[in-house]
Amino acid sequence: MRLGINLGYWGLGMDADNIAVAQEADRLGYSVCWAAEAYGSDAATVLSFVAAKTERIDVGSAIFQIPARTPAMTAMTAATLDTLSGGRFRLGLGVSGPQVSEGWYGVKFDKPLARTREYVEIIRKAMSRERLVHEGAHWTLPLPGGPGKPIKLTVHPVREHIPLYIAAIGPKNLEQTGETADGWLGIFFSPEHAALSLDPLKAGRAKNGQTLDGFDLCPTVHIAVGEDIKAGVDSLRSYAALYIGGMGSKEKNFYNQLARRMGYEQAADEIQEKYLAKDYAGAAAAVPHDLIDATALIGDTARIADRMQAYADAGVTTLTLASGGFTLDERIQALRTGVEALERAGLA
């Protein structure tokens, strides 16, 4: 099992430290450094900067938001980043959510599965450098009746095939991810509830006569290093409450729905009710201890090594760490503990 690092969103006050974290991960042999985007900094610019400041570590988008760019633009960005990084780019995609898609980008959040499938098809065509022709429900290239003609990408990526990942949570999206992508970007993944994600992914792979062999299972998990387990759990409460309670509307919150499928229906209701009422402290307090502990790496090196073994046994191939600390020293220590724990578990 390989390790990755997720820098999260640029612009949260830790920007000067992010490069130092990426460089230390590079030095320690981490496999990939991911960056995210929502409605602040864009991931492409961040990744180009990280790639310029590192030597070996892959750089990946976790995620590029599908409503933010046309598929051809995403193919151009992927090809450019792969070229500039010397063949170190991984393309992660996601539909975002209805509030961001419609409120920020002005793109209707409808038929996300069909839209994602077409998006991936167009990117694959463009990246293969064939002349781009596509007729679908969401995109038609070239536009009919006008001056447009089929053209092909002029940039030559370093690799013929750039790995493509999709962030998926719901069962149908997971199945389609297994069918169309090279890897999966997960969140709030628990080894004890692995089947919730892996069974749909396996079903999607089976549609192409494939198994999960060669498919990169890549969840992001927070790491909080220390002897005090309760303190580690408490340090992640606000993050969990934000996603389960406030990342989306009451009717459409994918993270809340995931918590329900994991058996936390009552807690999911309470977290969302309090968060949407702006009782953020109450929402954080309502997140079950066990939910956080099951979906994060918390404790000393030995305990984290045991949890890493559970993730590996569940089939995870790249375990991406997001530090629960805020200072540079805490984040660097988390990186080093991750490597120590991986070695202790015999997974390096």
C-alpha positions as CSV (number, residue, x, y, z in Angstrom):
1,M,0.0,0.0,0.0
2,R,1.3,3.4,-1.0
3,L,0.8,6.7,0.8
4,G,-0.4,10.0,-0.5
5,I,-0.9,13.5,1.0
6,N,-3.8,15.8,0.5
7,L,-3.1,19.5,0.9
8,G,-6.9,20.3,0.8
9,Y,-7.9,23.8,-0.2
10,W,-5.3,26.5,-0.9
11,G,-6.0,29.8,0.8
12,L,-6.9,28.7,4.3
13,G,-3.9,30.4,6.0
14,M,-1.4,27.6,5.7
15,D,-0.3,28.3,2.2
16,A,3.3,29.0,3.0
17,D,3.5,25.6,4.8
18,N,1.9,23.6,2.0
19,I,5.0,23.6,-0.2
20,A,7.1,22.5,2.8
21,V,4.7,19.7,3.4
22,A,4.7,18.6,-0.2
23,Q,8.5,18.7,-0.3
24,E,8.8,16.6,2.9
25,A,6.3,14.1,1.4
26,D,8.4,14.0,-1.7
27,R,11.6,13.4,0.4
28,L,9.8,10.7,2.4
29,G,8.7,8.8,-0.7
30,Y,5.0,9.5,-0.7
31,S,3.4,8.5,-4.0
32,V,1.1,11.4,-4.7
33,C,0.2,14.9,-3.5
34,W,-3.4,15.9,-4.1
35,A,-5.0,19.4,-4.1
36,A,-8.7,20.3,-4.0
37,E,-10.9,23.1,-5.2
38,A,-14.4,24.4,-4.3
39,Y,-15.1,28.1,-4.8
40,G,-11.8,29.6,-3.8
41,S,-8.4,28.6,-5.2
42,D,-8.3,26.4,-8.3
43,A,-6.5,23.1,-8.1
44,A,-4.7,23.4,-11.5
45,T,-2.6,26.4,-10.5
46,V,-1.8,25.0,-7.1
47,L,-0.6,21.7,-8.7
48,S,1.6,23.4,-11.2
49,F,3.3,25.3,-8.3
50,V,3.7,22.1,-6.3
51,A,5.1,20.2,-9.3
52,A,7.7,23.0,-9.9
53,K,8.8,22.7,-6.2
54,T,9.1,18.9,-6.1
55,E,11.0,16.2,-7.9
56,R,9.4,12.7,-7.7
57,I,6.0,12.8,-6.1
58,D,3.0,12.7,-8.4
59,V,0.5,15.6,-8.3
60,G,-3.2,15.0,-8.6
61,S,-6.5,16.9,-8.6
62,A,-8.8,15.8,-5.9
63,I,-10.8,17.1,-7.5
64,F,-11.3,19.1,-10.7
65,Q,-15.0,20.0,-10.6
66,I,-16.8,18.9,-13.7
67,P,-19.2,21.9,-13.8
68,A,-16.2,24.3,-13.7
69,R,-14.6,23.3,-17.1
70,T,-15.6,21.9,-20.4
71,P,-14.2,18.4,-20.9
72,A,-11.9,19.6,-23.7
73,M,-10.5,22.3,-21.3
74,T,-9.9,19.6,-18.7
75,A,-8.0,17.5,-21.2
76,M,-5.9,20.5,-22.1
77,T,-5.1,21.2,-18.5
78,A,-4.3,17.5,-17.8
79,A,-2.0,17.3,-20.8
80,T,-0.2,20.5,-19.8
81,L,0.3,19.5,-16.2
82,D,1.6,16.1,-17.2
83,T,4.1,17.8,-19.5
84,L,5.2,20.4,-17.1
85,S,5.6,17.8,-14.3
86,G,7.5,15.3,-16.4
87,G,4.8,12.7,-16.4
88,R,3.6,13.1,-12.7
89,F,0.0,14.2,-13.1
90,R,-3.1,12.3,-12.0
91,L,-6.5,13.5,-13.1
92,G,-9.2,13.4,-10.4
93,L,-12.8,14.5,-11.3
94,G,-16.0,15.0,-9.4
95,V,-19.4,16.5,-10.0
96,S,-19.2,18.8,-6.9
97,G,-22.7,19.4,-5.4
98,P,-25.9,21.3,-6.5
99,Q,-25.1,24.4,-4.4
100,V,-21.7,25.0,-5.9
101,S,-22.6,23.8,-9.4
102,E,-25.7,26.0,-9.7
103,G,-24.7,28.8,-7.3
104,W,-21.1,29.3,-8.4
105,Y,-20.8,28.0,-11.9
106,G,-24.4,28.5,-13.1
107,V,-24.5,24.9,-14.3
108,K,-27.7,22.9,-13.7
109,F,-27.0,19.9,-11.4
110,D,-29.0,17.4,-13.4
111,K,-28.2,13.8,-14.5
112,P,-24.8,13.8,-12.9
113,L,-24.1,10.2,-13.8
114,A,-24.8,10.7,-17.5
115,R,-22.9,14.0,-17.5
116,T,-19.9,12.4,-15.9
117,R,-19.9,9.5,-18.3
118,E,-19.9,11.8,-21.3
119,Y,-17.2,14.0,-19.7
120,V,-14.9,11.1,-19.3
121,E,-15.5,9.9,-22.8
122,I,-14.6,13.2,-24.3
123,I,-11.5,13.5,-22.2
124,R,-10.4,10.1,-23.2
125,K,-10.8,11.0,-26.9
126,A,-9.0,14.3,-26.5
127,M,-6.1,12.8,-24.6
128,S,-5.7,10.1,-27.2
129,R,-5.0,13.0,-29.7
130,E,-7.7,11.8,-32.1
131,R,-9.8,14.3,-33.8
132,L,-12.5,15.3,-31.4
133,V,-16.0,14.2,-32.4
134,H,-18.8,13.6,-29.9
135,E,-22.6,13.4,-30.0
136,G,-24.3,13.2,-26.7
137,A,-27.0,14.5,-24.5
138,H,-24.8,17.1,-22.9
139,W,-22.1,17.9,-25.4
140,T,-21.9,17.9,-29.2
141,L,-18.5,18.4,-30.8
142,P,-18.2,20.1,-33.2
143,L,-21.4,22.1,-32.9
144,P,-23.6,21.4,-35.9
145,G,-24.3,24.0,-38.6
146,G,-21.4,26.2,-37.8
147,P,-17.7,26.8,-38.7
148,G,-16.4,24.3,-36.2
149,K,-14.5,21.3,-37.4
150,P,-12.9,18.2,-35.7
151,I,-9.5,19.1,-34.3
152,K,-7.1,17.3,-32.0
153,L,-4.9,18.2,-29.1
154,T,-1.6,19.7,-30.0
155,V,0.1,19.0,-26.7
156,H,1.9,15.7,-26.4
157,P,1.6,14.5,-22.8
158,V,4.6,12.6,-21.4
159,R,2.5,9.5,-21.0
160,E,0.1,7.9,-23.4
161,H,-2.4,7.3,-20.6
162,I,-2.8,9.7,-17.7
163,P,-4.5,8.0,-14.7
164,L,-8.1,9.2,-14.3
165,Y,-9.9,9.0,-11.0
166,I,-13.4,9.8,-10.0
167,A,-14.6,11.0,-6.5
168,A,-17.8,9.0,-5.9
169,I,-20.0,8.3,-2.8
170,G,-23.4,7.0,-4.0
171,P,-23.8,3.4,-5.1
172,K,-24.6,4.2,-8.7
173,N,-21.8,6.7,-9.0
174,L,-19.4,4.1,-7.5
175,E,-20.5,1.5,-10.0
176,Q,-19.9,3.8,-12.9
177,T,-16.6,4.8,-11.5
178,G,-15.5,1.2,-11.5
179,E,-16.6,0.9,-15.1
180,T,-15.0,4.1,-16.5
181,A,-12.1,5.2,-14.4
182,D,-8.6,4.0,-13.4
183,G,-9.1,4.8,-9.7
184,W,-11.5,5.9,-7.0
185,L,-11.1,8.9,-4.7
186,G,-12.9,8.1,-1.4
187,I,-13.8,10.0,1.7
188,F,-15.1,8.9,5.2
189,F,-14.0,5.4,4.2
190,S,-14.0,2.8,7.0
191,P,-12.5,-0.7,6.5
192,E,-15.4,-2.1,8.6
193,H,-17.9,-0.7,6.1
194,A,-15.7,-1.3,3.0
195,A,-18.4,-3.2,1.1
196,L,-20.5,-0.1,0.9
197,S,-18.0,1.3,-1.6
198,L,-16.2,-1.8,-2.9
199,D,-19.2,-3.9,-3.9
200,P,-20.5,-1.2,-6.4
201,L,-16.9,-0.6,-7.7
202,K,-16.5,-4.3,-8.3
203,A,-19.8,-4.4,-10.1
204,G,-18.7,-1.6,-12.4
205,R,-15.4,-3.3,-13.1
206,A,-17.2,-6.6,-13.9
207,K,-19.1,-4.8,-16.7
208,N,-15.7,-4.7,-18.6
209,G,-14.7,-8.2,-17.5
210,Q,-12.3,-6.8,-14.9
211,T,-11.7,-7.1,-11.2
212,L,-10.3,-4.5,-8.8
213,D,-6.7,-5.7,-9.7
214,G,-4.9,-2.7,-11.1
215,F,-7.6,-0.3,-10.0
216,D,-6.4,2.3,-7.5
217,L,-8.5,2.5,-4.4
218,C,-7.5,5.8,-2.9
219,P,-9.5,7.2,0.1
220,T,-8.4,10.3,2.0
221,V,-8.2,9.8,5.8
222,H,-7.3,12.3,8.4
223,I,-4.4,11.5,10.7
224,A,-4.1,12.8,14.3
225,V,-1.0,11.7,16.1
226,G,-1.0,11.4,19.9
227,E,-1.7,9.2,22.9
228,D,-5.0,10.9,23.7
229,I,-7.6,9.2,21.4
230,K,-10.5,11.4,22.5
231,A,-8.5,14.5,21.8
232,G,-7.6,13.2,18.4
233,V,-11.3,12.5,17.7
234,D,-12.3,15.9,19.0
235,S,-9.9,17.6,16.7
236,L,-11.7,16.2,13.7
237,R,-15.3,16.9,14.9
238,S,-15.7,20.3,13.1
239,Y,-14.5,18.8,9.8
240,A,-16.9,15.9,10.0
241,A,-19.8,18.1,11.0
242,L,-19.2,20.4,8.1
243,Y,-19.5,17.6,5.6
244,I,-22.2,15.5,7.2
245,G,-24.2,18.5,8.3
246,G,-23.5,21.3,5.8
247,M,-22.0,20.2,2.6
248,G,-25.1,20.4,0.6
249,S,-28.8,21.0,1.2
250,K,-31.0,19.1,3.6
251,E,-32.4,17.1,0.6
252,K,-29.1,16.4,-1.2
253,N,-26.0,15.9,1.0
254,F,-24.0,12.9,-0.3
255,Y,-21.9,12.7,2.9
256,N,-25.0,12.7,5.1
257,Q,-26.4,9.9,3.1
258,L,-23.1,7.9,3.4
259,A,-23.2,8.3,7.2
260,R,-26.8,6.9,7.1
261,R,-25.6,3.9,5.1
262,M,-22.9,3.3,7.7
263,G,-25.6,3.0,10.3
264,Y,-25.6,6.4,11.8
265,E,-29.1,7.6,10.7
266,Q,-30.1,9.3,14.0
267,A,-26.7,11.0,14.4
268,A,-26.8,12.2,10.7
269,D,-30.2,13.8,11.3
270,E,-29.0,15.5,14.5
271,I,-25.8,16.8,12.9
272,Q,-27.6,18.2,9.9
273,E,-30.4,19.8,11.9
274,K,-27.9,21.6,14.2
275,Y,-25.5,22.6,11.4
276,L,-28.2,24.0,9.2
277,A,-29.5,26.0,12.2
278,K,-25.9,27.4,12.6
279,D,-25.3,25.5,15.8
280,Y,-21.9,24.5,14.7
281,A,-20.6,23.5,18.1
282,G,-23.7,21.4,18.7
283,A,-23.3,19.7,15.3
284,A,-19.7,18.9,16.0
285,A,-20.6,17.4,19.4
286,A,-23.2,15.2,17.8
287,V,-20.7,13.4,15.5
288,P,-20.3,9.9,17.0
289,H,-16.8,9.2,18.4
290,D,-16.9,5.8,16.6
291,L,-17.7,7.3,13.2
292,I,-14.6,9.5,13.4
293,D,-12.3,6.9,14.8
294,A,-13.4,4.4,12.1
295,T,-12.7,6.8,9.2
296,A,-9.4,8.3,10.4
297,L,-6.0,7.4,11.7
298,I,-5.8,8.4,15.4
299,G,-3.3,7.5,18.1
300,D,0.3,6.6,18.4
301,T,2.4,4.9,15.8
302,A,1.4,1.4,16.9
303,R,-2.3,2.2,16.8
304,I,-2.1,3.9,13.4
305,A,-0.1,1.0,12.0
306,D,-2.9,-1.4,13.1
307,R,-5.5,0.8,11.3
308,M,-3.3,1.0,8.2
309,Q,-3.2,-2.8,8.2
310,A,-7.0,-2.8,8.3
311,Y,-7.2,-0.4,5.3
312,A,-4.7,-2.6,3.4
313,D,-6.7,-5.7,4.2
314,A,-9.9,-4.0,2.9
315,G,-8.1,-3.5,-0.5
316,V,-6.9,0.1,-0.3
317,T,-3.9,0.6,-2.6
318,T,-3.1,4.3,-2.0
319,L,-3.9,5.7,1.5
320,T,-4.0,9.5,1.3
321,L,-3.4,11.3,4.5
322,A,-4.8,14.7,5.5
323,S,-3.1,16.0,8.6
324,G,-5.4,16.9,11.5
325,G,-2.7,19.4,12.7
326,F,-2.5,23.0,11.9
327,T,1.1,24.0,12.5
328,L,3.9,23.0,10.1
329,D,5.6,20.9,12.8
330,E,2.3,19.0,13.4
331,R,1.8,18.4,9.7
332,I,5.4,17.2,9.2
333,Q,5.2,15.0,12.2
334,A,2.0,13.4,10.8
335,L,3.8,12.7,7.5
336,R,6.7,11.0,9.3
337,T,4.4,9.0,11.5
338,G,2.6,7.8,8.5
339,V,5.8,6.4,7.0
340,E,6.8,4.9,10.4
341,A,3.4,3.3,10.8
342,L,3.4,1.9,7.2
343,E,6.8,0.3,7.9
344,R,5.8,-1.0,11.3
345,A,2.8,-2.7,9.6
346,G,5.1,-4.3,7.0
347,L,3.2,-2.5,4.2
348,A,6.0,-0.3,2.8
